[in-house]
Each structure stands twice: as structure tokens, then as C-alpha cells.
Amino acid sequence: MKAVHFGAGNIGRGFVGLLLHQAGYEVVFADVADALIDQLTAADSYNVHEVGENPTVRTVDNFRALNSGTQEAELVREIATADIVTTAVGPHILKFVAPAITKGIAARAAGLAPLQVMACENAINATDILRAEVAALWDDAAGSLDAAAVFANTAVDRIVPNQAPGQGLDVTVETFYEWVIDRTAFGDAAPVIPGATFVDQLSPYIERKLFTVNTGHASAAYFGFEAGLEKISEAMADQDVAEDVRAVLEETKQLLVAKHGFSNDEQEAYVQKILVRFSNPHLPDTVNRVGRAPMRKLSRHERFIGPAAELAERGIVPEALLGAIAAALRFTDPADAEATELAQILAASSSADATARITGLAPEHPLFAAVSTLVEERQAEGAKAPA
């Protein structure tokens, strides 16, 4: 069995690639980073260090690597004979990997089982995004795309922090992980991946992860940044920050229980597990790393505005989430392009225009006025700041 995985970074090696290896697949990593591909090509194996409860070290071997920028022909041949293609490149990069995947699907020999494609990204229904990109490139002369490939949405969850210098290909990750896959896309031919969980309805699990793990993690980063703390674990050790994060997850729990039918006890247990993960002192995760890309995190259907908007639509004022949104608006990092863009929008726009541009909320939405007030307050603070 063979899997082609786009994205040979820490998540690719320490999460998806690891689980595919453990499932018995030969993994072909594809990436545009020359130095990383050279390292993988020269190595026989690398180690994944799982830290936290029940720490262990897992060795990954039986892999190869290709540069997807300079070795497209070889990559297409690999996809043409693969069983699975996965990605961990970021949702905005899917359009760049779609051409090779499209060509690989078209090059598959008649009689091969449909290629199983899964985008393992930190976004809702990322595989649908990838399929749309492939479909836009697909030549019907090659036959039916639906007959040649199966596209299954997934929800993935594993904290992979910035790595210590000198680790080489080795990756440090938390012990916890979750890879939930939509079973229905495969019919009777779902892949066998022992580390994955297959479900018939994926959307509740996608939102549970996004509105608990991602919302909570980013909240810890932004509240921790305001408190002048460096690491996520330090932020969670601060009583005020921890209480703020807990209040945010109490609100998202309320939404998830009402919307998806999770029991209150089940969701509370999930929240408690997540809070323990954030507090893991063995993960050197920083508030700046987790807080980066605030424009994406504040967008319409993401971790803050998404649940806050749905609560507002239900007549509930999401006070804790609004506090997290205010903290996100105050996040600054000269090294982060989105933080710089956020500051520029706040400085150059009216509060209403900035709110619409940052959040995607319509002015008539019940959350708009509250967020616009936060934006106006942030703009006033910026105006008073020394040049």
C-alpha cells in the first residue's frame, strides 16, 4: 500500500505521516522545501517524540520524498499508483497542490480502485475545497472524476509546537491526537487506518474540534499575550487567563450541546481534556505562534466569530467570546503578516468598515454592533499609543 502526503513539515511527519506509516503504508512525502526534501531523501528514518501522559518515541521508516515544485512528473506517477493522497499544507495552499493531484488521478490505469483523497487541514470541510480545485482542472475526456477518485472530509487535531533547534527530522508532539474521517464517502471500501476514527456524520466533530480546541487554544494565546506571558502552558497556569479561557469554552459548549446533541457531560469531559492538553508543560508552544494569523482566526466562520454569531442568533450574548475577540484585536507581532494587516485595517478604516472587513459580518447581524464597539475601542487605544 502506498500513500502520497503533501506537506512534509512537522504536522505531516509527526501526525498524518506517522499514522499512515503505522497503518502499513509506504509514505511518499511531497513538499516544495528543498532542504527538507533533501533531508528526507538522505534519511532512513526519523523519530516522533510524544510528550505528556504516557510519553513514548515512535520511529517512522519506509518513506520517500519528492520536491513537488521541481519533480512534478515523478510525483504524478506516484499519485497514479497510490492508494491514498493526503495533505497537511494549509487550506490556502490546496489550490497549488491540486494540479499534480488532478494529473495523477487522470494518469491512473483502468481497473485501479478510486484514489482516496483526504485534506487534513485546520479548516471546515477542507477536502471539499480541494475537490473543487481538482474538478475545475479536470478534463472530462479522462472519464468521470467521481469514478476515479473519492474525496472524504476529515477533522484533525494534534498540537505540534515549534520544534527545538537541532532536532533534524525528529518531531515533538503531544500524546493526544484525533483524526476523524467521513466514512460515507467511501461506501464499502473505507481505508484501514487504525489510528483514525470513521463516522457517518462529520460536521458535529468538525465544529466540536474547531469551537473547543481551536477556539480555546487561540483564546489562551491572546489572553496570554495580553498578560505578557510567553508560553501557552504559562498562560494556562495564570489563574485569570485560565478562567477567561474556561468561560469561552463554557459558551461554545452551550452552543455545541444545543446544536449537535452532544450531552452536557460528554462535552464537559471533552473540554476538561482540552484544558489539560493546553497546560502540558512539555510542549514549548508560544502565544505568538498560536496567535499568529489573527485575520483568519477572526473571519466569519472561524473559531471566534463562528460560534459567537450562532449564539447571538439564538438570542445569547457571548460575553466571554467577545472578550476573546477583543484580545485578538489587540494582538501584535511585527513578524506576522496578518497581524500587520489587522493593524493597518484598524488604523485606516471606520469601525463599521473594519468590522465588516475583518469578520465578514453583515451590519444587520445581531453580533455586528457588539464587535464594532470592540473595534472602535481598539482603534481609540491605537490612536492614543505613542508613535
C-alpha positions as CSV (number, residue, x, y, z in Angstrom):
1,M,0.0,0.0,0.0
2,K,1.2,3.5,-0.8
3,A,0.2,7.0,0.4
4,V,1.3,10.3,-1.1
5,H,1.3,13.0,1.5
6,F,1.6,16.7,0.6
7,G,3.3,18.7,3.3
8,A,6.4,17.2,4.9
9,G,6.5,19.7,7.8
10,N,6.1,18.9,11.5
11,I,2.4,18.1,11.2
12,G,3.0,16.0,8.1
13,R,5.8,14.0,9.7
14,G,4.6,14.0,13.3
15,F,0.9,13.3,12.7
16,V,-0.6,12.2,9.4
17,G,2.6,10.6,8.1
18,L,3.1,8.8,11.3
19,L,-0.5,7.3,11.3
20,L,-0.2,6.3,7.7
21,H,3.1,4.6,8.5
22,Q,1.6,2.8,11.4
23,A,-1.3,1.6,9.2
24,G,1.2,-0.1,6.9
25,Y,1.5,2.4,4.1
26,E,4.7,3.4,2.3
27,V,4.6,7.2,2.5
28,V,5.8,9.4,-0.2
29,F,6.2,12.9,1.2
30,A,5.8,15.8,-1.2
31,D,6.9,19.4,-0.4
32,V,8.5,22.4,-2.0
33,A,11.1,23.0,0.7
34,D,14.4,21.8,-1.0
35,A,16.4,21.4,2.2
36,L,13.6,19.3,3.9
37,I,13.2,17.0,0.9
38,D,17.0,16.6,0.8
39,Q,17.0,15.6,4.5
40,L,14.2,13.1,4.0
41,T,15.8,11.6,0.9
42,A,19.1,11.1,2.8
43,A,17.4,9.6,5.9
44,D,16.3,6.0,6.6
45,S,14.0,7.0,9.5
46,Y,13.0,9.7,11.9
47,N,11.5,9.7,15.4
48,V,8.3,11.2,16.7
49,H,8.6,12.1,20.4
50,E,5.2,12.1,22.1
51,V,5.2,14.1,25.3
52,G,2.6,14.4,28.1
53,E,0.7,11.5,29.7
54,N,2.4,8.1,28.7
55,P,5.2,9.6,26.7
56,T,6.8,7.5,24.0
57,V,9.0,7.6,20.9
58,R,7.8,6.2,17.6
59,T,10.1,5.6,14.7
60,V,8.9,6.2,11.1
61,D,10.6,4.5,8.2
62,N,9.7,3.1,4.7
63,F,9.2,6.6,3.3
64,R,10.5,8.5,0.3
65,A,10.3,12.2,-0.6
66,L,9.8,14.3,-3.8
67,N,10.0,18.0,-4.4
68,S,6.5,18.9,-5.7
69,G,7.9,22.1,-7.3
70,T,10.7,20.5,-9.4
71,Q,9.7,16.8,-9.6
72,E,6.1,17.0,-10.8
73,A,6.4,14.3,-13.4
74,E,7.7,11.8,-10.8
75,L,5.0,13.0,-8.3
76,V,2.2,12.4,-10.8
77,R,3.5,8.9,-11.4
78,E,3.4,8.2,-7.7
79,I,-0.1,9.5,-7.4
80,A,-1.2,7.4,-10.3
81,T,-0.3,4.2,-8.5
82,A,-1.1,5.3,-4.9
83,D,-4.0,4.2,-2.7
84,I,-4.3,7.4,-0.7
85,V,-3.4,11.0,-1.1
86,T,-3.4,13.2,2.0
87,T,-2.5,16.9,2.6
88,A,-1.3,19.0,5.5
89,V,-0.3,22.1,3.7
90,G,-2.8,24.7,4.9
91,P,-6.2,25.3,3.3
92,H,-4.9,28.3,1.2
93,I,-2.2,26.0,-0.4
94,L,-4.6,23.4,-1.6
95,K,-5.1,25.2,-5.0
96,F,-1.3,24.8,-5.6
97,V,-1.3,21.0,-5.0
98,A,-4.5,20.4,-7.0
99,P,-2.8,20.3,-10.4
100,A,-0.5,17.5,-9.6
101,I,-3.3,15.5,-7.9
102,T,-5.5,16.1,-10.9
103,K,-2.8,14.9,-13.3
104,G,-2.1,11.9,-11.1
105,I,-5.8,10.9,-11.0
106,A,-6.1,11.2,-14.8
107,A,-3.0,9.0,-15.2
108,R,-4.3,6.1,-13.2
109,A,-4.6,2.8,-15.1
110,A,-8.0,1.4,-15.8
111,G,-9.1,-1.1,-13.2
112,L,-7.4,0.6,-10.3
113,A,-9.6,1.3,-7.3
114,P,-10.5,5.0,-7.0
115,L,-7.8,7.1,-5.4
116,Q,-8.8,8.1,-1.8
117,V,-8.1,11.8,-1.2
118,M,-8.3,13.5,2.2
119,A,-7.2,17.0,3.1
120,C,-6.1,17.0,6.7
121,E,-6.3,20.7,7.2
122,N,-7.3,23.0,10.1
123,A,-10.4,24.2,8.2
124,I,-14.0,23.1,7.9
125,N,-14.6,20.6,5.0
126,A,-11.1,21.2,3.5
127,T,-11.4,18.2,1.3
128,D,-14.4,19.9,-0.4
129,I,-12.1,22.8,-1.2
130,L,-9.5,20.5,-2.7
131,R,-12.1,18.6,-4.7
132,A,-13.4,21.9,-6.2
133,E,-9.9,22.8,-7.2
134,V,-9.4,19.4,-8.9
135,A,-12.8,19.5,-10.5
136,A,-12.1,22.9,-12.0
137,L,-9.0,21.4,-13.7
138,W,-10.5,18.0,-14.6
139,D,-10.8,17.1,-18.3
140,D,-13.9,15.1,-18.9
141,A,-12.1,13.3,-21.7
142,A,-10.3,11.4,-18.9
143,G,-13.6,10.0,-17.8
144,S,-15.6,10.6,-14.7
145,L,-13.8,12.2,-11.8
146,D,-16.2,10.6,-9.3
147,A,-15.3,7.2,-10.7
148,A,-11.5,7.9,-10.5
149,A,-11.3,9.4,-7.0
150,V,-13.1,9.5,-3.7
151,F,-12.9,12.7,-1.7
152,A,-13.5,12.4,2.1
153,N,-13.7,15.3,4.6
154,T,-11.8,14.9,7.8
155,A,-11.2,16.6,11.2
156,V,-7.7,16.6,12.6
157,D,-6.4,17.5,16.0
158,R,-2.9,17.3,17.4
159,I,-0.8,20.0,18.9
160,V,2.6,20.2,17.2
161,P,4.6,23.1,18.6
162,N,7.6,24.9,17.2
163,Q,10.5,22.5,17.4
164,A,13.7,22.9,19.3
165,P,16.8,23.7,17.2
166,G,18.9,20.8,16.1
167,Q,16.1,18.1,16.1
168,G,16.6,17.5,12.4
169,L,13.7,15.4,11.1
170,D,12.6,14.3,14.5
171,V,9.3,15.9,15.7
172,T,7.9,16.5,19.2
173,V,4.1,16.3,19.5
174,E,1.6,15.8,22.3
175,T,0.4,12.3,23.1
176,F,-3.2,13.2,22.3
177,Y,-4.5,13.1,18.7
178,E,-7.7,12.8,16.8
179,W,-8.2,12.1,13.1
180,V,-12.0,11.8,12.3
181,I,-12.9,10.8,8.8
182,D,-16.3,10.8,7.0
183,R,-17.0,7.1,6.3
184,T,-19.9,7.7,4.0
185,A,-17.6,8.9,1.1
186,F,-16.0,5.5,0.7
187,G,-19.1,3.3,0.6
188,D,-17.9,-0.2,1.4
189,A,-14.2,0.5,0.7
190,A,-13.0,2.7,3.6
191,P,-9.3,2.6,4.1
192,V,-7.9,0.7,7.2
193,I,-6.2,3.3,9.3
194,P,-6.2,2.1,13.0
195,G,-5.4,5.5,14.4
196,A,-8.3,7.2,12.7
197,T,-12.0,7.3,13.7
198,F,-14.6,6.9,11.0
199,V,-18.0,8.5,11.5
200,D,-21.2,8.8,9.4
201,Q,-21.7,12.5,10.3
202,L,-18.6,14.5,10.4
203,S,-19.9,18.1,10.9
204,P,-20.5,17.8,14.6
205,Y,-17.0,16.6,15.2
206,I,-15.5,19.3,12.9
207,E,-17.3,22.0,14.8
208,R,-16.6,20.4,18.2
209,K,-12.9,20.5,17.5
210,L,-12.9,23.9,15.9
211,F,-15.1,25.6,18.6
212,T,-13.3,23.8,21.5
213,V,-9.7,23.1,20.6
214,N,-9.1,25.9,18.2
215,T,-11.2,28.5,20.0
216,G,-9.7,27.6,23.3
217,H,-6.1,27.5,22.0
218,A,-6.3,30.9,20.4
219,S,-8.1,32.3,23.4
220,A,-5.2,31.1,25.6
221,A,-2.8,32.8,23.2
222,Y,-4.5,36.1,23.0
223,F,-5.3,36.3,26.7
224,G,-1.7,35.2,27.5
225,F,-0.3,37.8,25.1
226,E,-2.2,40.5,27.0
227,A,-0.9,39.2,30.3
228,G,2.7,39.4,29.0
229,L,3.3,35.6,29.0
230,E,5.4,33.8,26.5
231,K,4.2,30.1,26.5
232,I,0.7,28.6,26.3
233,S,1.4,26.5,29.3
234,E,2.4,29.6,31.3
235,A,-0.8,31.3,30.2
236,M,-2.9,28.4,31.4
237,A,-1.0,28.4,34.7
238,D,-2.2,32.0,35.2
239,Q,-5.5,31.9,37.1
240,D,-7.0,34.9,35.3
241,V,-6.1,33.6,31.9
242,A,-7.3,30.1,32.7
243,E,-10.7,31.4,33.9
244,D,-11.1,33.5,30.8
245,V,-10.4,30.5,28.6
246,R,-12.7,28.3,30.6
247,A,-15.5,30.9,30.3
248,V,-15.1,31.0,26.5
249,L,-15.3,27.2,26.3
250,E,-18.4,27.3,28.5
251,E,-20.1,29.4,25.9
252,T,-19.0,27.1,23.0
253,K,-20.1,24.1,25.0
254,Q,-23.6,25.6,25.3
255,L,-23.7,26.0,21.5
256,L,-22.4,22.5,20.7
257,V,-24.8,20.8,23.1
258,A,-27.8,22.7,21.7
259,K,-26.8,22.4,18.0
260,H,-25.3,18.9,17.7
261,G,-26.9,17.0,20.6
262,F,-23.7,16.2,22.5
263,S,-24.7,15.6,26.1
264,N,-23.6,18.2,28.6
265,D,-21.4,15.7,30.4
266,E,-19.8,14.4,27.2
267,Q,-18.9,17.9,26.1
268,E,-17.7,18.9,29.6
269,A,-15.4,15.9,29.6
270,Y,-14.0,16.9,26.2
271,V,-13.4,20.5,27.5
272,Q,-11.6,19.3,30.5
273,K,-9.4,17.0,28.4
274,I,-8.6,20.0,26.1
275,L,-7.7,22.3,29.1
276,V,-5.3,19.6,30.3
277,R,-3.7,19.5,26.9
278,F,-3.2,23.3,26.8
279,S,-1.5,23.1,30.2
280,N,1.1,20.5,29.1
281,P,4.4,21.9,30.3
282,H,6.3,19.6,27.9
283,L,5.0,21.5,24.8
284,P,7.1,24.6,24.3
285,D,4.3,26.3,22.4
286,T,4.3,30.1,22.4
287,V,1.4,32.6,22.5
288,N,2.9,34.2,19.4
289,R,2.9,31.0,17.3
290,V,-0.6,30.1,18.3
291,G,-1.8,33.7,18.0
292,R,-0.4,34.3,14.5
293,A,-2.8,34.8,11.6
294,P,-5.4,36.8,13.5
295,M,-7.3,37.8,10.3
296,R,-8.1,34.2,9.6
297,K,-8.9,33.4,13.2
298,L,-11.4,36.4,13.3
299,S,-13.0,35.6,9.9
300,R,-16.7,34.8,9.6
301,H,-16.9,31.1,10.1
302,E,-13.8,30.6,12.2
303,R,-13.2,29.9,15.8
304,F,-14.4,33.2,17.4
305,I,-16.9,34.8,15.1
306,G,-18.5,31.5,14.1
307,P,-19.7,30.4,17.5
308,A,-20.3,33.9,18.8
309,A,-22.5,34.7,15.8
310,E,-24.6,31.5,16.2
311,L,-25.0,32.3,19.9
312,A,-26.1,35.8,19.1
313,E,-28.6,34.4,16.5
314,R,-30.0,32.3,19.4
315,G,-30.5,35.4,21.5
316,I,-27.5,34.8,23.7
317,V,-24.9,37.5,24.3
318,P,-21.5,35.7,24.0
319,E,-19.7,37.8,26.7
320,A,-16.6,35.6,27.0
321,L,-16.2,35.1,23.3
322,L,-16.4,38.9,22.9
323,G,-13.7,39.2,25.4
324,A,-11.5,36.8,23.4
325,I,-12.3,38.8,20.2
326,A,-11.2,42.0,21.9
327,A,-8.0,40.3,23.0
328,A,-7.4,39.1,19.4
329,L,-7.8,42.6,18.1
330,R,-5.0,43.7,20.4
331,F,-2.6,41.1,19.3
332,T,0.5,42.5,17.7
333,D,3.5,40.7,16.1
334,P,5.7,42.5,13.6
335,A,6.8,39.2,12.2
336,D,3.3,38.1,11.4
337,A,1.8,39.4,8.1
338,E,-1.8,39.1,9.2
339,A,-1.2,40.9,12.5
340,T,0.3,43.7,10.5
341,E,-2.7,43.7,8.1
342,L,-5.0,43.8,11.0
343,A,-3.3,46.8,12.4
344,Q,-3.4,48.6,9.1
345,I,-7.2,47.9,8.7
346,L,-7.8,49.2,12.2
347,A,-5.8,52.3,11.5
348,A,-7.3,53.2,8.1
349,S,-11.0,52.3,8.3
350,S,-14.1,53.3,10.2
351,S,-15.2,50.9,12.9
352,A,-18.1,49.6,10.8
353,D,-15.9,49.1,7.7
354,A,-13.2,47.5,9.7
355,T,-15.7,45.1,11.4
356,A,-17.1,44.1,8.1
357,R,-13.8,43.5,6.5
358,I,-12.2,41.6,9.4
359,T,-15.2,39.5,10.5
360,G,-17.3,39.2,7.4
361,L,-20.4,40.0,9.5
362,A,-23.2,41.9,7.8
363,P,-24.2,45.2,9.6
364,E,-27.7,43.8,10.3
365,H,-26.3,40.7,12.1
366,P,-27.1,40.6,15.8
367,L,-23.4,40.3,16.7
368,F,-22.2,43.2,14.5
369,A,-22.8,46.1,16.9
370,A,-21.0,44.4,19.8
371,V,-18.0,43.6,17.7
372,S,-18.0,47.0,16.1
373,T,-17.9,48.5,19.6
374,L,-14.8,46.4,20.3
375,V,-13.2,47.5,17.1
376,E,-13.9,51.2,17.9
377,E,-12.3,50.7,21.4
378,R,-9.3,49.1,19.9
379,Q,-9.0,52.0,17.4
380,A,-9.2,54.5,20.2
381,E,-6.4,52.7,22.1
382,G,-4.3,52.7,18.9
383,A,-4.8,56.4,18.4
384,K,-3.6,57.1,21.9
385,A,-0.5,54.9,21.6
386,P,2.8,56.8,21.2
387,A,4.2,56.9,17.7
